[in-house]
Amino acid sequence: MMHFYSSPGSCGIGMRILLEETGAPFEATLFNLAAKEHLNDAYRAVNPKTKVPALVREDGSVLTEFQAIAFWLADTHPEARLLPTDAEARLRVMEVLDYMVGSVHMRGFTFVIVPGKFTQNPDFQAELVAHGTAQIATGFGNLSEMLGDKAYLMGDFSIADAAMFYMTRWALLKGIDMPANIAAHHNRMLERPAVQRAIAGEGIEVGRAA
Ligand SMILES: N[C@@H](CCC(=O)N[C@@H](CS)C(=O)NCC(=O)O)C(=O)O
């Protein structure tokens, strides 16, 4: 059986949603990142990058990085319809996923949520939070344009929506404003049974957007 490594409250919720969407059986190990539970030798042997999410597949091989795991899950579970089949549309999914993970998450939310990873100086931390907050505003602005009046980023649900959900959850927790269509996307995601199972599995609270 596959083994999923995550942490409640992390970006791992996005991947767990996709696992639940496939219906594939998996076991999970959940780390408390703040307590540095993921920085142990056993997990270093699984994922030397010591990040979550990571997925150990049935054959024992390990996949890391959100985009890679998501594309693999989608391609190996075509019946779950997590990715368009058209080459151009798949490329657009890759494009928006990379933007969300590489820019909005890494250059935005990371600075807002864990500025203490970068500096112990409270003034510098405040600058990082301000910088991250501005990056998130730009990011949500661009994502709002991409979403438009569609139900999901690509029209139909895809792996990209799971990534946006982990960030809309963080935005709610941090009191960060979201454009109305992004807030509606968050609430729409909450209606999906796979999202509800993933939230229960990670044991987290997820609010509705106003
Ligand atoms: N590029 C990685 C990023 C994953 C990542 O940054 N995960 C965070 C949680 S949201 C993490 O593992 N943090 C623990 C740490 O940095 O020690 C991906 O796309 O999966």
The ligand as an SDF file (V2000), in Angstrom:
LIG
                    3D

 20 19  0  0  0  0  0  0  0  0999 V2000
    8.5550   22.2530   -3.0590 N   0  0  0  0  0  0  0  0  0  0  0  0
    7.9450   21.3950   -2.0610 C   0  0  0  0  0  0  0  0  0  0  0  0
    7.6450   22.2560   -0.8770 C   0  0  0  0  0  0  0  0  0  0  0  0
    7.0910   21.5230    0.2580 C   0  0  0  0  0  0  0  0  0  0  0  0
    7.1780   22.3460    1.5200 C   0  0  0  0  0  0  0  0  0  0  0  0
    7.7870   23.4310    1.5880 O   0  0  0  0  0  0  0  0  0  0  0  0
    6.5660   21.8170    2.5640 N   0  0  0  0  0  0  0  0  0  0  0  0
    6.6160   22.4250    3.8630 C   0  0  0  0  0  0  0  0  0  0  0  0
    5.2330   22.3560    4.5200 C   0  0  0  0  0  0  0  0  0  0  0  0
    4.0120   23.3000    3.6620 S   0  0  0  0  0  0  0  0  0  0  0  0
    7.5980   21.6740    4.7340 C   0  0  0  0  0  0  0  0  0  0  0  0
    7.8080   20.5030    4.5570 O   0  0  0  0  0  0  0  0  0  0  0  0
    8.1900   22.3660    5.6960 N   0  0  0  0  0  0  0  0  0  0  0  0
    9.0630   21.7530    6.6310 C   0  0  0  0  0  0  0  0  0  0  0  0
   10.4200   22.3830    6.6600 C   0  0  0  0  0  0  0  0  0  0  0  0
   10.6920   23.2720    5.8290 O   0  0  0  0  0  0  0  0  0  0  0  0
   11.2110   21.9860    7.5070 O   0  0  0  0  0  0  0  0  0  0  0  0
    6.6940   20.7810   -2.6600 C   0  0  0  0  0  0  0  0  0  0  0  0
    6.2060   21.3010   -3.6530 O   0  0  0  0  0  0  0  0  0  0  0  0
    6.2240   19.7570   -2.1800 O   0  0  0  0  0  0  0  0  0  0  0  0
  1  2  1  0
  2  3  1  0
  2 18  1  0
  3  4  1  0
  4  5  1  0
  5  6  2  0
  5  7  1  0
  7  8  1  0
  8  9  1  0
  8 11  1  0
  9 10  1  0
 11 12  2  0
 11 13  1  0
 13 14  1  0
 14 15  1  0
 15 16  2  0
 15 17  1  0
 18 19  2  0
 18 20  1  0
M  END
$$$$
